[in-house]
Amino acid sequence: MAWIVTMLDEAAEDKDIPVASGTPPILAIACVADSKPKYLFEALRLAQAIFLNPAYRGFADLFIGVFSDAPKEYVAAYRELGAKVVELEEYTDKHGPSNKLTVLRSTLLDAYDYVALFDCDLLPVESFGELLNFEGVQAKLADLSTLDDTHLTGIFGRLGLTAPAPIWRTSIDDVPATCYCNAGCIVFSRSIFRSFVERWFQFNDILLANIEVLGARSFFLDQASFCACLSTFLDKFRPLPLYMNFPGHLAPKVYPLDALNTVPKIIHYHDRVDVRTGALDLTSLPNVQQILFHFNGLTADRRKALRDTPLFWDAIHTMPGQRGMSPSRRAGALALVRCAISSVAPRNILDLGCGTFCPQGLESSLAYHGVDFSAEAIRIARQKCPQYSFRIGDIMDAGNLETGDLVLLFDVISAHADRAADLLVQQAITHARKAVLVSLQLPDGSDAMEGWQAASARLGSVAAGFVPVARLGTEHFFLRLNDESTRIGRPEIAGNPDLSGAS
């Protein structure tokens, strides 16, 4: 828990964070992290954002719902950050997002004039007191036409309702829409809260029992039931402005100009997270660049400390689309491993910090052993490649590591000076009988030649003998021979088209 203590000590010294006033907040913000690593980690980021934001002091209390099997480290961290933790029971195992409704039944929320239901992957930037003047329910219309007329007709028909006329428009692609909203941020007034929530549960229960009506769009079941419920409260509905739930996951070309000129008060970042650092990665959107740079800078030391715990990597490996390398990068990395095998002729491979990467299709006589301290990563890797050996372990613990003819060190070190990373490189060299294959990630926008030079200098400061062999995007790969009798098959490895001008 040292990283939590450090974070709180630093925050306490921040003169810009005022002491909460004696007047209790009128707003409760509620989210559900259940016990999934991804949501638990996102809720921690949400708690940090609120704790470190002066605009939220005295404005809102944060409630985080967890299941009984949530790791105690997260529960303690939430409380240290001022959040109120509510233990919940699972509502359904059919549809994960529906479980976020459970926190709304907590009687603790009845003490507030307004309740905001948040998805965990929201970044609050500014308070929104100007919106707490409406007796009803507020939510932002969907960004895109997620459910078409066929889906909505079937949903409303199954619930015995008539779909409202499409008098609204989606917020990004600007097409006619019913009251179908993104359920990532919903604001209720006390006067409507209980009656709306209970009806929402009723509609959600019916759709859960008839989930086939959504077809391939079943993931959006909670939004569909919310839309149906909202259709029965239209006289109490006010759409939230785009700045209250700004989507950060779309390609820049998708946004209309007025959207890119919007200054968000709440950013919905979805899965836009740098899997190596845990930083939010929305810098392709000009209207959020400075906001994200500030938040990432504010939390950089805390994220760095967290990266040295299994909590971080368990969360990263459960993010949609982030279970290890992307398909294109995985193919490139696998090709490099095969080239190294051709040159070094190892009998076995040791992969330090393996994550979920496992090279498919190797010769059956070649033993592969991966070590990572993320239990989730090891679980996924074993599932993907049962023919290989994996174990949970600390790759910093030199006395508890095997040796290998070829040692891999992918996605573990960066191009920035870091004593711990230096020790890992030296450890990889020590545990390699023949060779080490290392990757370094350079910042986006790095010039190719400058990138090679920076990466070469970085590794050269640790140990001599590393030779550049390939580049995949902004990631640079280097091979070092420990066995001088081995010679690198340069023509085969240097055939990578990205290698031109590298050496």
N, C-alpha and C positions, 0 to 999 in steps of 0.2 A: 504493500500500500504506500510505499515511499513516494511514488509519482503523484498520488492524491495529495499527500501532505505538502509536497513542493508546490503543487498547483495552488493550494489554498493559501500557503504562506505568501506566494507572490501576489495573489489576488488581494490579500489583506493589506499589502503595502501599496496598492494602487490607489492614489489619492483621488482619482476620478470616480471611484465607486462610492456613492454616499451610503450612509447608514439608513436603513428603512425607517420611514416615519411611523408615528404611532397609529396612524389611520390604516386599518386593514384594507387590502386590495378588494376591489369589487369584482375582479375577474379571476376565474380559475382556468388555467390551461391544463388540459388533460391529454395524455397519450398512453399507449400501451406498448411496452417493450416485450411482453410475455417472457419467454426464456430463450428466444432465438438469438444467437450471437450478433447477427446483423442489426436487429432492432435494438438490442441492448446497447450496442456501440453507438447507434444513431441517437438514442435517447441520452446517452452520456454527452454527445456533442450538443444536443439541444439544451441540456442542463447547463453546460459550460457557457453557451451563448447567452442564456438568460442571466446566469450568475454574473457574468462579466460585463453585461450591458447596463449602464446606469439608467437607461430609459425604462427598464423593467423593474427597477427597485421600487417597491411600494405600489406598482401598477398591477402585477399579477402574481399569483402563486402557481407553482408548477406541481402537478400530480402525475406520477409515473406508475402505471399499472404493471405488475410483474406476476409471473406464475411462481408457485412454491419452489420449483426447481431452478430458479434463476440464480446464477452464481452470487455468493454473498459479497464478492468484491464490488460488483456493480451496485448492489443495494446500498452498501456503505458509501460508495462514491456519490450516488445520487443524493443521499442524505447530507453528506458533507457539503454538497453544492446547494443546499437549501431546498431541495425538492422533497415533496411529501410522497412517500412510497405506499402504494395500495396493493395488497396481495389479492390476486384474482384467481378464479377458476376458469379453465378453458371452456369457452362457449361452444365451439364446434371444431372438429378435426377435419371437416370437409373443405373448409374455406378459411385460410389463415387470416386474411384482412378483416373478416367479420368479427374476429376476436377483439378488435379495437373498440367495439360497442360496449364491451363489458364494463369499462371504467365509468361509463355514463350512469350506471346504476349505483355508484357509490353515493351514500347519503352525505359524505363530506362535502360534496359539490353544492348541496342545497343552501349552504351559508353564503353563497355568492350571488350577486345580481346578474352576472353573465358567466357563461361557461363556453370555452372554446375547445373543441375537439381538434387536436393536431395529429397529423402523421408524424412519426419520429424523424423522418428525413426533411424537416423544415429548419430553416435558419432564420430566426427572428432578428431583424435589423433595427427596426424602430417600433415603438409602441403605437397603438392605434385607438387611443381614447376617443377620437372623433367619431368612431363607428359604434360606440357604446351608448347610443341614443335611440335605439330601435327596439320596439317590443315585438319580437318575432324571431325568425331564423335567417341567417345570412350565410351564403356560400357562393363561391365563384363558379360561374358556368364553365363547363368542360372546355379544355383547350382545343380539342379536336373532336370530330364526330365519332366517338368511340363505339357507341352502339347505334346501328342503323335502324331505320323505321321497322324493319322486320323483327328485330330483337325486341324493340320497345313495344310493338304491338302485341307480341306474344307475352311479354312480361306483364303489361297492364291487363291483358285479357285473363291471364291466370289469376290475377289478384282481384278480378271483377271490377276494374276501374276503366275509365276512359282517359286516354292520353291527352294532355292539354295541347292546345294549338302551339305550333312552333313560332312563338312570337319573340323569342330571344335569339341570340347568335353566339356561336362558339367564340372563345376569346382570341384564338390564334388563326385558325383558317377561315373564320368569319362566315360560317354557313348557318342557315336557319336551324334552330334547335328548340326542343321542349325545355323543361326546367331541369335537364340532366346536368348535374354539377360534378366537379371534382371534390371528393370528400376529404381531401387532405387538410382543409381548414374550414371548420363550420363554427359559427358563433350563435349561441342561443341566449335569449333573454330568459330570466327566471319564469316569466309569465307563461311561456310556451314549453319550457324545457322538459318537464316530466311527461306531459301528454304527447309531445312529439316523439320522445325517446321510446316510450312504450309502444306506440304505433309502429315506429321504425323496426323495433324488434319483431313485432307480429308479422310485418311484411317480409322481413329478412328470413324468419322461420319458414314461411311458405315457400320462398324461392330456394332455400336450402333443400327443402323436400322435393322441389321440382327443378333442380339445378340444370337439367337438360334443356330447359327453355332458353338458356343463354348460349347453348352450343359451345363453340370454341371461345366465347367471351366470358366464361364463368368466373374468371379472375375479378371481373368488375361487378360481382354480385352485390356487394355492399353499396356501391354507387347506384346500382339499379333499384335496390330497395329504398335507398334514400330519395331517389327521384320520385318513386311511386308515393312515398310518404309525403314528400313536399307538395305533390300535386293536390293533396287534400288540405293543404295549409297555404294556398297561393296568396290569400289575402294577408298573410303574415310573412311573406317572403320578400327579401331585398337582396339582389345579387351583389356580391362583394366585388370591389374593383380589382383589376389585374394585379395591382401592386401588393394585394393581400395574399396572393398565392402564385407568385411568379414562377412559371415553369423553367427550370434550368437545364433540362435534359434533351432539348431538341437541337437540330442543326441550325446554325445562325441564319441560313437562307430561308428557313421556314417562317421566321418571325416577321410580321409586318413592321414598317418603320416606327409606327407609334408605340409598338410593344418594346422595341429596342431603345426607345427614348423614355421608357417608364423607369422610375426610380423605385425599386422594390422596398416594401417594409417587411415582407416575409418571402424568402426564396425557397422554392421546392426543388431541391437539387437532385432528387431521385438517386440514380446510381453514379452520378458524376463525382467520383472519388478517386484520387490517385492511390492505386493499390500498393505502392511502395512506401508512401509517406503518411497516408491517411488524410492528406490535405484535400479540401474541396477543389474541384477542377472545373471551373466554369469560365476560365479566362478568355474563351473565344467569344463571349458575349460582352460587348463593350459597356453596357449599362451596369454590369455587376462586377467588372474587373477590380475596381478599387475597393469595393466592399469585401470581396473575397481575399484580396491581397492583405487587407487589414486583419480580417479574422484569422487567416492562416498564419500571419505573423504573430498575432496575439497568442495563438495556441501552439506555436511551433515547438517550444521546449517541452510542453506537456505531451504533445504527440510523439516526440522523440523518445521520451521516457516510457510512454505507453507501448511503443514498438518493441520494447525489450520484454514484453509480457505476452503470454499466450492469448490473452483477451483480444489484442489487436488482430492477430493473425487468424484466430477463429472467426472473427467478424469479416475480415477481408475475404476469406475463402467461402463464405456463404452469400456473398453479394451476387445478384443476378449477373451473369456474363463475366464474373471475375473469378471463377473457380480455376485459378492458375492462369496460364498464358492464353492470349487470344489464339484462335486457330492458325492464323497466318504466322504469328510469331512462334508458336509451338512448332510448326513445320520447319521454320528456319533454324530454331535451336536444335531440333532433332537432327537436321542435316549436318549441323556443326558437330554434334556429338558423334555422328557416324564418321565424319571426316577425321575427327580426333582418334576414334577407334582404329581407323584404317592406318593412321600414321603411328600410333603408339602401341597398338596390339595389346591392349590390357586384358587381363583375365577377369578383372572385376572393376566396378565403378562405385565410388562413394560420392553421394550427392548431399552436400551440406546445405541445410535450409531448403530442402527439396520442394516444400509447398505441395502442390498437387501435380507437379510435373513428373512424368515417368516416360522415358523413351520407349515407344512401342516398336515391336518388330526386331529387337536385337537377337543376335545368335543365342540359342538356348544355352550354350555353354558359357556365356558371359553373365556373370552374377552382377546384379544391380542392387544397391542398398541405399535407401533414402532416410535421412534424419531431419526431423523438424519438431519444434516444441509446440506446434499447433495440433491439438488432438483432432480438430475438424479437418485440417489439411491431410493428416495421416489417414483418417477414415475415408476420405474421398479418394486418395491415392491408392489405398488398398482395394477399394471397390473397382477402380479403373484398371488396375494392373495387379491382379492377385498373384501373378507369377513372380513378382518381385518382392524383396524384403523391405519393410518400412518399420520404423519405430519412432516413438515420441522421445525426444531428447534435446538437451541444451548443447548446441554446437559450439558454445563458448567453453564448454567443459572438456579441455584437452585430454584429461585422464579417462574420459568415458567414451572416447571415439575409436572406431575401427580405423584401419588403414585401407587404402585402395590403390590399385595401379594408376587409375585415372580419377582425380577428384574434381567434382563440379562445384562451382560457387556462383549460382545464378540468382539474380534479384535480391542480393543480400547486401551489397555495398554500393555506395554512390561515388560520384567523382569528387565529393567534398572531403576534406581532411577529417578523419574520425579515428581516434585511437583504437576504439573497439573494432572497427572495420579492419584496421591495419593488423590487429592481432588475429583476426579471422583469416586474412590472407596468409599470414605466416603459419597459422595452424594448418591451412589447406596444403601448404607446401610441405610441412613436416609430416603430414599424414599421407602424402602422395608418394608412391614408390617410383612412378614413371613421369607423370605430368599433371598439371593443373589447368583447367579451363575456367576462366573467370569472366563475368560480364559486369560492366559498369554503365549506369544510366546517366546520360548527360541531359541538361535542361533542354526543353523544347526550344527550337529556334537556333540551336548551336550550329555554327558553320561546320561543314563536314571535316575540313582539314583541322580547324581549331579544336573540334571535338576529339579527333584522334590524338592530337598533341596533348590536350588536357588529360585525357584518359591515360595516355602513355606515361606522362609525368607523374600522375597520381600513383600508378602501380610501381613505377620506377623508384618512387620515394620509399616504397616498402621493401622491394626486392628486385634485383636485376634479373634479366632473362625473359621477361614477358614479351611476346611477339604478337602484334595485332593480326587477327585472322578474319574478322568479318564485322559488319555493322548491320543491325536490324533496326531501322528507324533511328531513334536516338540512343540505342543501346549498343555498346561496343564490346567485342569479345576478344580476349587475349589468351594465348596458350603459353605455358612455361614448361620446359622440359627439366625434370629432376634427374633423369637418367641420360647422361651425355652420349651414351651409345645409340640413343634413339634420334632419328632425324625427322623433322617435320616434313610431311608431304606437301610442300608449298604449292605446286601446281594444282593439286586437287582442292585444297582449302582456299587458296587465293582465287579460285574460279568464281567466288561470290561476287556478283556484279557491284555490290556496294563497297568493295574493297579498293576500288581504283583510287590511287593517290594516298593510300593509307600508310605506306611504309617508305 
